Amino acid sequence: MSNGYDFFKKLEKTFIVFYLFAFCSETAMVLISIYLPYYSYQLGATEIEVGLVGAASGIPYIFIPFIAGNLSDRIGRKKGLMIGTLTVSLCYIIFLLVSNPVLFILIRIIEGVGWSFVWPSMEAILGEDKKKLQIYNIMWGFGATIAPYLGSTIYQIFGAKNILLTSIGLMLPSVLLSKVGKDSLVIDDIKINKLNDFKINSILFFPFIYGIISFTTLTFFPIYAEKTSLSLNISGLALSFMNSGRLIAFIISNNKIFDKKTMQSTFTILLGFLPLGLVFSTNDILFPPLFFSLGFALGITYASALSKILSISESKRGHYAGLFESILGLGAFLGPFIGGIVANASISYTFIIPTIITTSFMILRKIKIIK
């Protein structure tokens, strides 16, 4: 008995539980983000309703992560994790009990509140330590990589309900893991860097475009694949390629070469123009390199921006993690929402959205309106 107690006491002093938490939670979130909109479409939802199902969790994620991050600095970050995981788990159970796409939209708004507590609290716990952040990114990146193809297989063999059951099964250990592990590093009220030392506007562009691209693609690519006579497995495989590119990026993201301005500019261009390949071609041979490259660009820019913003202040790390996630949430909402409107004309036109936004950002930065 004492051996088991000692094991859990030792476990509480490590960050391993948080890495496992990141894997389970991200896998569940990606499964729902992809296959709940697709399930809605199969239930007869219109393109706009599908877009709202995809976008709904991003509505509270625009502002609540900022509030939740600040709150976690006061009440403790593990409490933030527990509030978030319980909320998300409850939403996934309700998804299993209803089959109305309009209800999905309402429940996804509550789900977004849950995730608003989860990710800022987690990032604040890990801090600005590049090694811990790298492992954390790798673990949730691995979950995001396997989720699309795992989901397409489950969906085709066992049906949509089993996607929901799998997601619930992943969230239950997340609830338990959120109770274990050290709360955070010792917090001193010392600013590590002044906010003015960073090009904060440029930093915040990357979570925004990350949210736009990731959630637009997760929401609409399975439908795009169906409309172009591709199987659900092909869309799942393509999205897994995107997430594997991001995973590889996380593995090598600590290399200083990726902090250079020319590299950041190159990846920004890729984020804007790679999705255009889906507008001009439906050749599935194009998908693996296109999605892998897109995922790699997303991973490099995301990891760099997150590391920089978490190093601004130790005592207000939850505040800045919440700011980062709120900007990501704005992108996660606008991408599927605008995409749902654009998809009425053509589903492929949804992939022009990143090009317009990235081009606008590059022009504004060139004329120094954005720092």
N, C-alpha and C positions, 0 to 999 in steps of 0.2 A: 504493500500500500504506500509506504513512504517513498519507494522508488518511483512510482507513478506521480506522486506529489512533487518530488524533486525534478522529474522530467518537465512538468508543466511550469514549475518555477523558473527553470533554466530557459524554457521556451519563451516566457514572458520577457526575458532580457534580450531577446534577439529581434531582428526585423524579418525573419523568415516567414512568420505568420502573415505579415502584411504583403509579402510577395505572393504567397498562396491566395490571399484574399483578392489581390489585384487580378490574378489569373481567373479565379472563379467568377468574380463580379463582371469582368469585361466580357468573358465568354457568354454569360447570360444576357448582358446588355446588347451585344452584337446580334445574337440570335433573335431577340425581340425586335431590334431595329430593322433587320432585314425581312423577317418572315411574318411579322404582324401586319405590316402594310401589304405584303403579297397575299396573305390570308384574307385581308379586307377586300382586296381586288377580286379574289375568287368568290367572296360572299356577295359581290355585286356593287361594291363601292365605285364611285366615279373617280376619275383621275384627281380631281380637286380634293375629294374625301380621302383618297390614298395619301396625297400630299399632306393633309392635315393630320392623319394618323402618324406619318413620319415626323412631322414638325412639332406635334403637340408637346412632347417632353421638353422641347427646346424653349417653350414659352416661359415657364418658371425659371429655366436655366439661364435666362438672360440677366436676371437680377438677384435671385435667391442665393446662388453660390457666393456672391459678394457679402450678403448678410450672414450666411452660414459660416463663411470663413472667418469673419470678424467675431461671430459668436463662439466659434471653436477656440479662438485665442483666449476667451474668458472662461468657458465652462469645461474645457478639456477636449482634445481632439478625438479621443476614443468614443466619447459620448456622441459626437457628431457622426461617427461611423455607425454606431448602433442605431441612432434615429434613422439614418439613411437606409440602412440595409433592411430594417423592419418595414419601413414604408414601401420600398421596392418589392419586397417579398409578398406583402399583402396585395399589391397591385397585380402581380403575376398570378396569384391565386384567383383573383377576380376575373382576369382575362380568361381563365379556364372555364369560368362559370357563365360567361356571356358570349354572344356571337353577333353583336350589332356593331358595325364599324363606327357609328356615331358615339356609342358608349366607349369604344376603344379610345376615341379622341379624348374624352373626359378623363378616363383612367390614366392615360399617358401623361396628362398634365400633372396628376398627382405623382406618377412615377418620376417625372422630371424634378419634383420637389425632393424626392428621396435621393436621387443622384446628386442634387445640389449640395447635400450634406456630405455625401460619401467622398467625392474626389478632392475637394479643397482640404478636408480633414486629413485625408491620406497624404496628400502632397506636403501639408504642413508638418505632419509627423516625420516624414523622411527628410525634410529640410533641403538645404542647398548642396548637400554632399553629392558630388557628381557620380560617385560609384554606386551609392544607394539608389539614386535616381535612375541610373543606367539599368540596374538589375530590375527595378520596379517597372521601367518601361519595357524591358525585354519580357517580363512575365505577363503583363497585360497585353503586350503585342503578340505573344504566343497564343494567348486565348483568343484574340481577335483574328488571328491567322487561321486557326482550325475551325472557328465557329461557322463561317459561310458554307464550307463544303460539308461539315458535319450536319449542319441544319438542312441543307438540300437533300442529303441522304435520308435523314430522319423524316423529312416532310414527304418525300416521294414514297417511301416504304411504309411508314406508320401513320402519316397524316399530321395536320397542323396541331392538334391537341397534344401530341407527343413533343413537339417543340416547346410548348408551354410547360409541360411536365419536366422536361430537361432543364429549362430555365429555373423553375422552382427548385429542382434538385441541386442546382449550382448555387442558388442564393442561400439555401439553408446552412451549408458550411460557412458561407460568408458571414452570416449572423453570428455563428459560434466563434469564428476567427476574429471578429471585431471586438470580442471580449478578452482576447488573449493578446499578449505583446505589450511592450512598453509604450507609454502614452506619447512621449516625444522626448527630444533632447532637452536638457536644461535650458530654459528660456531666459536670457538676459535682455534687459531693456537697452540694447545697444544696436545702433544701425550699422550694418556692415558696409553698406554703400549708400550714397545719396541717390535719390531717384533721378536727379538731373545728370548723373553719370551715364545713364543709359538712354538710348534712343527709344523711349518708351512707346511712342506711336508705332514705330516699325515693329517692335517686339509684339505688340498686341494685334498687329495685322495677321500674324501667323496662326494664332489660335482661331481667329475669325475665318480665314480661308480654309483652315483645317476643318472647322465645323461645316462650312459650305460644301466642300468637296466630299467629305466622308459621308455626311447624312443624305446629300442629294444622290450619291452613288448607291448607298445602301437601300434607299427608298425606291429608286426608280430603275436600277439596272436589271433586277429580276423581271420586271414588267417589260422593259426594253428587250430583254432576251426572248421573252415569250412572243412579243409582237413581231420579232424578226426571225421567228421559227427556230429558236435555239432552246435547248433543254434547260431545266432548272439546275441540273448538275453543271452545265457549262457556266451559268451565271455564278453559282457557288464557287466553282474553281477559279473563275476570274477574280472574284472578290478576295479569295484566299491568296492569290498571287499579289494583289495590292497590299494585303496585310503582311505577307511574307517580306515584301520589299521594305515595308515600314519596320518590321522586326530586324532585318539585316541592318537597317539604318541605325536602330537603337544600339545594336551590338557594337558598332564602330563609331558611334556619335561623339565619344570623348576625344577623338583625334582633333587636334587644334586646327588642322587644315580646314575643317568645316566652319570655323568661326570667321574665316576671311570674307571680306565684303564681296569679292568676286564670286566666291562659291555660293554665298547667300543669294546673290542676284541671279545666278544661274538656276538655282533651285526654284526661285520665285517665278522665273520664266516658264520652267517646266510645269509648275502647278497651274499656270494659266492656260497653257497651250496643249498639254497632253490630252485633256478630256475632249478636245476637238476631234481626236481620232474617232470617237464614237459617233460624231455627227456625220462624218464623211465615209465611214466604212463599217460594215457589219460582218466583216471577215473574222471568224473566231481565231484564226491563226495570229491575228494582230493583238488579241487580248492579253496573252501572258506577258510579253515585253512591255506593253502599254501600261497595264495595271501594276506590274512590278516597279516600273520606273516612277509612276505616280506615287505609289506607296513609299518608295525610298525618299522622294523629295518631301513628302509629308512628314516622314519620320525625322529627317535631319533638321528641318526647320522647326518642328514642334519641340524636339529635345533641346535645341539650342535656346529657344525662347523661354521654355519652362525653367531651365537651369538659371538663366539670367534673372528672371523676375523673382525667383525664390531666394536669390542672394541679396536682394535689396535690403531686407530687414529681418532679423531673427525674431524679435518680439511681435512683429506684425506679419509673420509669414502666412498665417491663415487669411489675413486681409488680402495679400497679393495673390495667393493661390486662388482665392475667391474671385478676384478681379480677372485673372487669367481664364478661369472656367466660365465666368459670366460672358466674356467676349466670345469664347468658343460656343456657348449656348446661343448667342445671338446668330452666329453663323449656322448652327444646327437647326434653328427655327427658320431663318430666311431661305436657306437652300431648298428644303422640301416644300415650303410654302409657295415661294416663287416658282419652283419647279412644277408644282401641281397646276398652276395657272398656265405656264408655258406649255406643259404637256398636252393641253387641249388642242394646240396647233399641231404639235408633233412631239412624241416622247423623246426623240433624239435632241431636240432643241434645249432640253434641260441641261445638257452638258456644255452649252455655250456660256452659262452663268459664270463659272470660274474665270473664263477668259476675259469677260467684261470687267469683273471686279479686280482681277490682278492687273490688267492693263491700266485701269484707272489709278490703282495704287502706285504703279511704277511712274506714271506721269506726274502724280502729285508729289512723289518723293523727288523726282528729277527737278521740279521747279521749286522744291524746298518748302512746300506747304506742309508736308509731313516730314518730321525729323528722321 
